[in-house]
Amino acid sequence: MIRKLLFSFSLLLFSLLPFSCEQLTELGITNEEIVAGLKEALNQGARVASDGLGVTDGYFKDQAVKILLPADAVNMIEKAYALPGAELLLKPYMETVIEKMNRGAEKAATKAVPIFANAISSMSIEDAMNILKGSDTAATAYLRQTTSQPLTSAFAPEINSAMDEAGASTAWSTLFNEYNSYVTPFTAATLGLKTINPNLGEYATEKALNGLFRKVGDEETGIRTNLSKRGSDLLKKVFKEQD
């Protein structure tokens, strides 16, 4: 822990003082190596996450990232199951909706790597220093900040297309727009009613990206804390001071 603090403090000094590359080399590591090492770690995390999720059942059978129906909607649906015959009719349909959301996310995950690569390629020395001195998922936070918009654009069509196969988007929107019309200050206070997002695709896309970044974060934490995750000499050199 002390070594990690000292190393972080040294990096802060490097960012403030006009050290030359030769002087940094004498101290054991250069700015260029730090940037290259962080880029390698990020690319590794991106590939692992995309490869793991971008296959059949990548999302659907991984309980850590599986996309489920919104909790507030589930509460209302379960109440509807109390109606005669409703559960027999509705439950299989809801299970199909869940599967379609996850299948769309799995297909979209294959598009993540080039989006990540584009953001990683533009990383600056300042970005790299902040990441190295940051938390165990600081690099993942950098990726989330720089890629959320293009990833949303890539994921949303795949997820919406998959749900459209089951008629889920239209049915969901119709059902909960109608339900939301009954949510007033009075019903909210007396019955505890709350509005529910009628855009299921928007919800599913957000959950899919949360799962993707969770996997990237897991890989980053592994690289920072587990020697066996550092497959190159560069990764070993950049992260050794954090051990």
Steps between C-alpha positions, in 0.01 A plus 500: 500500500781742589678421172180570308458837673862595435470398136184704455669801662797460267270496197339820621843663514575373148190678372605828664874511439676530162669160503650381173437149367859412595447608859177301526677196359757526778212486748383174343211588268422759235181689423482316169516164676226603741272605214579188298446275802165658585389471138597133497311438823191677368508313171535172690202585719292604199575180310427275797170675571388505137606141429335372817169681449480494122408132477178306548412506871777752570246720676208263532671236715731729697306597811736792569399682179177334383245764403176454692175692483489830693430432866211748522337344194547150639309606810201601290522192277505266800187668632337437162585129536235486773230534235354167383712350223725806479821334615459212257460748216746773600793316656624325183477829313701685765764226492524546123544875546786440745670261260466742208651786699801287580536363146506854367766597753711198404488597134585861578796409722693385194507864385660633816870432432554750215313767696720437801812492281422841356470654847811323627711621207438862595608460864734777612787489749282690745221245458745215560646659813155557648399142420812345648462704818127431520285219633510139385241589234626847402573386144149360469360833618705671228352266238146554627548876479642492148293223338151505654344697216635296206436175687140600563463570127641154424306304762154657476413385143605140570301482822193669352513272195513189716207616713298594193516133398286426805285810463638609835578867439156597373310291753710631789461862392123466459456325833704737713399822329146402594609407852690829542184694416357379832797627701396828659606673822192342662564141385868538576422605858217256567593195292876544466482508120812612315555568134683229306728566204294397194814476286621147566778527240650800677497312829649184347776693325602667824512164679698342215764773522515468877575131454765571237682750719473268797693237305761754388536610862544144620782449250666828596488412869652164416789661312567737787485238773588166339846438353370220277278750315803699382588310187773729370822648638355847452196429717722347766725805499222761510299334774774342716522804728136451594559155649 
